């Protein structure tokens, strides 16, 4: 992922409507993002485009992801 694309994604993640989501996503980007595979990056981008309450509901609970391809990245987000 090129730097400009990463910065756009970071901006999207830290400008959310829920403080809890801002903190969680920012921590994840800082600590884990560089370790992700290309598939995980794509899955993270899908999650980052979700509405705040929907995304927070997935992260803060043990609900299943609406798309099975998001399961792995969602598990990593929950651990962070």
DSSP file (Angstrom, degrees, kcal/mol; ACC not computed):
  #  RESIDUE AA STRUCTURE BP1 BP2  ACC     N-H-->O    O-->H-N    N-H-->O    O-->H-N    TCO  KAPPA ALPHA  PHI   PSI    X-CA   Y-CA   Z-CA
    1    1 A X              0   0    0      0, 0.0     2,-0.1     0, 0.0    37,-0.0   0.000 360.0 360.0 360.0 131.3    0.0    0.0    0.0
    2    2 A X     >  -     0   0    0      1,-0.1     4,-2.2     4,-0.0     3,-0.2  -0.371 360.0-112.0 -74.5 157.6    1.4    3.4   -0.9
    3    3 A X  H  > S+     0   0    0      1,-0.2     4,-2.6     2,-0.2     5,-0.2   0.872 114.8  53.3 -58.7 -42.9    1.9    6.0    1.7
    4    4 A X  H  > S+     0   0    0      1,-0.2     4,-2.0     2,-0.2    -1,-0.2   0.897 109.6  48.9 -62.7 -40.0   -0.9    8.4    0.4
    5    5 A X  H  > S+     0   0    0      2,-0.2     4,-2.2    -3,-0.2    -1,-0.2   0.910 111.0  50.3 -65.8 -41.7   -3.4    5.5    0.4
    6    6 A X  H  X S+     0   0    0     -4,-2.2     4,-2.9     1,-0.2    -2,-0.2   0.921 109.3  51.5 -60.4 -44.2   -2.4    4.6    4.0
    7    7 A X  H  X S+     0   0    0     -4,-2.6     4,-2.6     2,-0.2    -2,-0.2   0.878 108.8  50.5 -63.4 -38.7   -2.8    8.3    5.1
    8    8 A X  H  X S+     0   0    0     -4,-2.0     4,-2.1     2,-0.2    -1,-0.2   0.915 112.4  47.1 -63.4 -42.7   -6.3    8.5    3.5
    9    9 A X  H  X S+     0   0    0     -4,-2.2     4,-1.9     2,-0.2    -2,-0.2   0.912 111.8  50.3 -65.1 -42.5   -7.3    5.3    5.3
   10   10 A X  H  X S+     0   0    0     -4,-2.9     4,-2.0     1,-0.2    -2,-0.2   0.922 109.2  51.5 -61.2 -44.6   -5.8    6.6    8.6
   11   11 A X  H  X S+     0   0    0     -4,-2.6     4,-0.8     1,-0.2    -1,-0.2   0.912 109.5  50.6 -59.0 -42.8   -7.7    9.9    8.2
   12   12 A X  H  < S+     0   0    0     -4,-2.1     3,-0.3     1,-0.2    -1,-0.2   0.864 111.9  48.4 -62.0 -36.7  -10.9    7.9    7.7
   13   13 A X  H  < S+     0   0    0     -4,-1.9     3,-0.4     1,-0.2    13,-0.2   0.795 112.5  45.0 -78.1 -28.9  -10.3    5.9   10.8
   14   14 A X  H  < S+     0   0    0     -4,-2.0    -1,-0.2     1,-0.2    -2,-0.2   0.474 103.6  64.4 -96.9   0.3   -9.5    8.7   13.2
   15   15 A X  S  < S+     0   0    0     -4,-0.8    -1,-0.2    -3,-0.3     2,-0.1  -0.364  74.3 134.7-115.3  51.7  -12.3   11.0   12.1
   16   16 A X        -     0   0    0     -3,-0.4    -3,-0.1     2,-0.2     6,-0.0  -0.439  63.7-120.3 -94.5 170.4  -15.2    8.8   13.3
   17   17 A X  S    S+     0   0    0     -2,-0.1     2,-0.5     1,-0.1     3,-0.1   0.661  95.8  66.8 -84.8 -17.9  -18.3    9.9   15.2
   18   18 A X     >  -     0   0    0      1,-0.1     4,-2.3     2,-0.0     3,-0.2  -0.919  68.8-152.1-109.3 124.0  -17.6    7.6   18.1
   19   19 A X  H  > S+     0   0    0     -2,-0.5     4,-2.7     1,-0.2     5,-0.2   0.896  98.2  56.7 -58.0 -41.7  -14.6    8.3   20.3
   20   20 A X  H  > S+     0   0    0      1,-0.2     4,-2.3     2,-0.2    -1,-0.2   0.895 108.8  46.6 -58.6 -40.4  -14.3    4.6   21.2
   21   21 A X  H  > S+     0   0    0     -3,-0.2     4,-2.7     2,-0.2     5,-0.3   0.898 109.7  53.5 -69.8 -41.4  -14.0    3.7   17.6
   22   22 A X  H  X S+     0   0    0     -4,-2.3     4,-2.3     1,-0.2     5,-0.2   0.946 112.7  44.7 -54.3 -49.8  -11.5    6.4   16.9
   23   23 A X  H  X S+     0   0    0     -4,-2.7     4,-2.3     2,-0.2    -2,-0.2   0.912 114.8  47.1 -64.8 -44.7   -9.3    5.1   19.7
   24   24 A X  H  X S+     0   0    0     -4,-2.3     4,-2.3    -5,-0.2    -1,-0.2   0.939 115.7  43.6 -64.2 -48.9   -9.6    1.4   18.7
   25   25 A X  H  X S+     0   0    0     -4,-2.7     4,-2.6   -12,-0.2    -2,-0.2   0.886 113.9  50.7 -67.5 -38.9   -8.9    2.0   15.0
   26   26 A X  H  X S+     0   0    0     -4,-2.3     4,-2.5    -5,-0.3    -1,-0.2   0.924 111.2  48.2 -64.4 -44.3   -6.0    4.3   15.7
   27   27 A X  H  X S+     0   0    0     -4,-2.3     4,-2.5    -5,-0.2     5,-0.3   0.922 112.3  50.0 -60.6 -43.9   -4.4    1.9   18.1
   28   28 A X  H  X>S+     0   0    0     -4,-2.3     4,-2.9     1,-0.2     5,-1.4   0.929 111.0  48.4 -62.1 -45.9   -4.9   -0.9   15.6
   29   29 A X  H  <5S+     0   0    0     -4,-2.6     4,-0.4     1,-0.2     5,-0.4   0.922 115.0  45.7 -59.7 -44.5   -3.3    1.1   12.7
   30   30 A X  H  <5S+     0   0    0     -4,-2.5    -1,-0.2    -5,-0.2    -2,-0.2   0.869 126.0  27.5 -67.4 -38.1   -0.4    2.1   14.9
   31   31 A X  H  <5S+     0   0    0     -4,-2.5    -2,-0.2    -5,-0.2    -3,-0.2   0.782 134.2  15.7 -99.3 -29.9    0.3   -1.4   16.3
   32   32 A X  T ><5S+     0   0    0     -4,-2.9     3,-1.8    -5,-0.3     4,-0.4   0.664  93.5  88.1-122.5 -22.0   -0.9   -3.9   13.8
   33   33 A X  G > <S+     0   0    0     -5,-1.4     3,-1.7    -4,-0.4    -4,-0.1   0.854  86.3  57.4 -58.8 -40.3   -1.5   -2.5   10.3
   34   34 A X  G 3  S+     0   0    0     -5,-0.4    -1,-0.3     1,-0.3    -2,-0.1   0.707 104.2  55.7 -63.8 -18.8    2.0   -2.9    9.0
   35   35 A X  G <  S+     0   0    0     -3,-1.8    -1,-0.3     2,-0.0    -2,-0.2   0.501  84.9 111.3 -90.7  -5.5    1.8   -6.7    9.7
   36   36 A X    <   -     0   0    0     -3,-1.7     2,-0.1    -4,-0.4    -3,-0.0  -0.357  65.1-125.7 -75.8 148.4   -1.4   -7.3    7.7
   37   37 A X     >  -     0   0    0      1,-0.1     4,-2.3    -2,-0.1     5,-0.2  -0.344  34.1-101.3 -77.3 169.4   -1.5   -9.3    4.5
   38   38 A X  H  > S+     0   0    0      1,-0.2     4,-2.2     2,-0.2     5,-0.1   0.890 125.1  51.9 -60.3 -39.4   -3.0   -7.7    1.3
   39   39 A X  H  > S+     0   0    0      1,-0.2     4,-2.1     2,-0.2    -1,-0.2   0.894 109.6  49.1 -64.9 -39.8   -6.2   -9.6    1.9
   40   40 A X  H  > S+     0   0    0      2,-0.2     4,-2.6     1,-0.2    -2,-0.2   0.871 108.4  53.7 -68.0 -36.4   -6.4   -8.3    5.4
   41   41 A X  H  X S+     0   0    0     -4,-2.3     4,-2.2     2,-0.2    -2,-0.2   0.930 109.3  48.6 -61.9 -45.1   -5.8   -4.8    4.3
   42   42 A X  H  X S+     0   0    0     -4,-2.2     4,-1.7     1,-0.2    -2,-0.2   0.904 111.9  48.8 -62.1 -41.2   -8.7   -5.1    1.8
   43   43 A X  H  X S+     0   0    0     -4,-2.1     4,-2.2     1,-0.2    -1,-0.2   0.894 109.5  52.7 -65.2 -39.8  -11.0   -6.5    4.6
   44   44 A X  H  X S+     0   0    0     -4,-2.6     4,-2.8     1,-0.2    -2,-0.2   0.897 105.9  54.2 -62.4 -40.1   -9.9   -3.6    6.9
   45   45 A X  H  X S+     0   0    0     -4,-2.2     4,-1.0     2,-0.2    -1,-0.2   0.895 106.8  51.4 -61.0 -40.1  -10.9   -1.1    4.2
   46   46 A X  H >< S+     0   0    0     -4,-1.7     3,-0.6     1,-0.2     4,-0.4   0.934 111.9  46.5 -62.0 -45.7  -14.3   -2.7    3.9
   47   47 A X  H >< S+     0   0    0     -4,-2.2     3,-1.8     1,-0.2    -2,-0.2   0.907 106.8  58.3 -62.3 -41.0  -14.8   -2.4    7.7
   48   48 A X  H 3< S+     0   0    0     -4,-2.8    -1,-0.2     1,-0.3    -2,-0.2   0.745 102.7  54.7 -63.4 -22.8  -13.5    1.2    7.7
   49   49 A X  T << S+     0   0    0     -4,-1.0    -1,-0.3    -3,-0.6    -2,-0.2   0.527  87.5 105.2 -87.5  -6.4  -16.3    2.1    5.3
   50   50 A X  S <  S-     0   0    0     -3,-1.8     2,-0.1    -4,-0.4    -3,-0.0  -0.319  85.2 -91.3 -70.9 156.7  -19.0    0.8    7.6
   51   51 A X     >  -     0   0    0      1,-0.1     4,-2.7     4,-0.0     5,-0.3  -0.384  40.1-113.8 -63.5 147.0  -21.3    3.1    9.6
   52   52 A X  H  > S+     0   0    0      1,-0.2     4,-3.0     2,-0.2     5,-0.3   0.905 112.7  45.7 -53.0 -51.8  -19.9    3.8   13.0
   53   53 A X  H  > S+     0   0    0      1,-0.2     4,-2.0     2,-0.2    -1,-0.2   0.874 114.0  49.4 -65.7 -36.1  -22.6    2.1   15.1
   54   54 A X  H  > S+     0   0    0      2,-0.2     4,-1.7     1,-0.2    -1,-0.2   0.927 114.5  44.5 -66.4 -44.8  -22.5   -1.0   12.8
   55   55 A X  H  X S+     0   0    0     -4,-2.7     4,-2.5     2,-0.2     5,-0.2   0.928 113.7  49.2 -66.5 -45.2  -18.7   -1.3   13.0
   56   56 A X  H  X S+     0   0    0     -4,-3.0     4,-3.0    -5,-0.3    -1,-0.2   0.897 107.9  55.4 -62.3 -38.7  -18.6   -0.6   16.8
   57   57 A X  H  X S+     0   0    0     -4,-2.0     4,-0.5    -5,-0.3     6,-0.4   0.888 110.3  45.8 -60.4 -39.8  -21.3   -3.2   17.3
   58   58 A X  H  < S+     0   0    0     -4,-1.7     3,-0.5     2,-0.2    -2,-0.2   0.915 116.8  43.4 -68.8 -43.3  -19.2   -5.8   15.5
   59   59 A X  H  < S+     0   0    0     -4,-2.5    -2,-0.2     1,-0.2    -3,-0.2   0.903 115.3  47.2 -70.1 -41.4  -16.0   -4.9   17.3
   60   60 A X  H  < S+     0   0    0     -4,-3.0     2,-0.2    -5,-0.2    -1,-0.2   0.482 115.6  43.2 -84.5  -2.1  -17.5   -4.7   20.8
   61   61 A X  S  < S-     0   0    0     -4,-0.5    17,-0.0    -3,-0.5    -4,-0.0  -0.673  85.5-110.0-128.9-175.9  -19.4   -7.9   20.6
   62   62 A X        +     0   0    0     -2,-0.2    -4,-0.1     2,-0.0    -3,-0.1   0.108  66.1 139.7-104.8  22.1  -19.0  -11.5   19.4
   63   63 A X        -     0   0    0     -6,-0.4     2,-0.2    -5,-0.2    -2,-0.1  -0.277  57.9-107.1 -60.8 149.5  -21.4  -11.0   16.5
   64   64 A X        -     0   0    0      1,-0.1    -1,-0.1     2,-0.0     2,-0.1  -0.521  35.3-104.9 -77.2 146.3  -20.3  -12.7   13.2
   65   65 A X        -     0   0    0     -2,-0.2     6,-0.1     1,-0.1    -1,-0.1  -0.418  23.4-124.4 -67.1 146.5  -19.2  -10.5   10.4
   66   66 A X  S    S+     0   0    0      1,-0.1     2,-0.4    -2,-0.1    -1,-0.1   0.746 102.8  43.0 -65.2 -22.3  -21.7  -10.0    7.6
   67   67 A X  S >  S-     0   0    0      1,-0.1     3,-2.5     0, 0.0     4,-0.3  -0.993  80.2-140.1-125.4 124.7  -19.1  -11.3    5.1
   68   68 A X  G >  S+     0   0    0     -2,-0.4     3,-1.2     1,-0.3     4,-0.4   0.756 100.4  68.3 -57.2 -24.8  -16.9  -14.3    6.1
   69   69 A X  G 3  S+     0   0    0      1,-0.2     4,-0.4     2,-0.1    -1,-0.3   0.666  96.2  55.8 -68.1 -14.3  -13.9  -12.6    4.5
   70   70 A X  G <> S+     0   0    0     -3,-2.5     4,-2.3     1,-0.2    -1,-0.2   0.538  81.6  90.4 -92.3  -8.5  -14.0  -10.0    7.3
   71   71 A X  H <> S+     0   0    0     -3,-1.2     4,-2.1    -4,-0.3    -1,-0.2   0.898  85.9  47.3 -58.1 -47.1  -13.8  -12.6   10.1
   72   72 A X  H  > S+     0   0    0     -4,-0.4     4,-1.8     1,-0.2    -1,-0.2   0.926 114.8  43.8 -63.8 -47.3  -10.0  -12.7   10.5
   73   73 A X  H  > S+     0   0    0     -4,-0.4     4,-2.2     1,-0.2    -1,-0.2   0.852 111.8  55.0 -69.2 -32.9   -9.5   -8.9   10.5
   74   74 A X  H  X S+     0   0    0     -4,-2.3     4,-2.3     2,-0.2    -1,-0.2   0.903 106.1  51.9 -65.1 -41.2  -12.4   -8.5   12.9
   75   75 A X  H  X S+     0   0    0     -4,-2.1     4,-1.5    -5,-0.2    -2,-0.2   0.898 109.9  49.3 -61.3 -40.8  -10.8  -10.9   15.3
   76   76 A X  H  X S+     0   0    0     -4,-1.8     4,-1.3     1,-0.2    -2,-0.2   0.892 109.7  51.2 -65.9 -39.3   -7.6   -9.0   15.2
   77   77 A X  H  < S+     0   0    0     -4,-2.2     3,-0.2     1,-0.2    -2,-0.2   0.901 108.0  52.5 -63.3 -40.8   -9.4   -5.7   15.8
   78   78 A X  H  < S+     0   0    0     -4,-2.3    -1,-0.2     1,-0.2    -2,-0.2   0.848 109.6  49.2 -64.7 -33.7  -11.1   -7.2   18.8
   79   79 A X  H  <        0   0    0     -4,-1.5    -1,-0.2     1,-0.2    -2,-0.2   0.770 360.0 360.0 -76.3 -26.0   -7.8   -8.3   20.3
   80   80 A X     <        0   0    0     -4,-1.3    -1,-0.2    -3,-0.2    -2,-0.2   0.479 360.0 360.0 -74.0 360.0   -6.1   -4.9   19.9
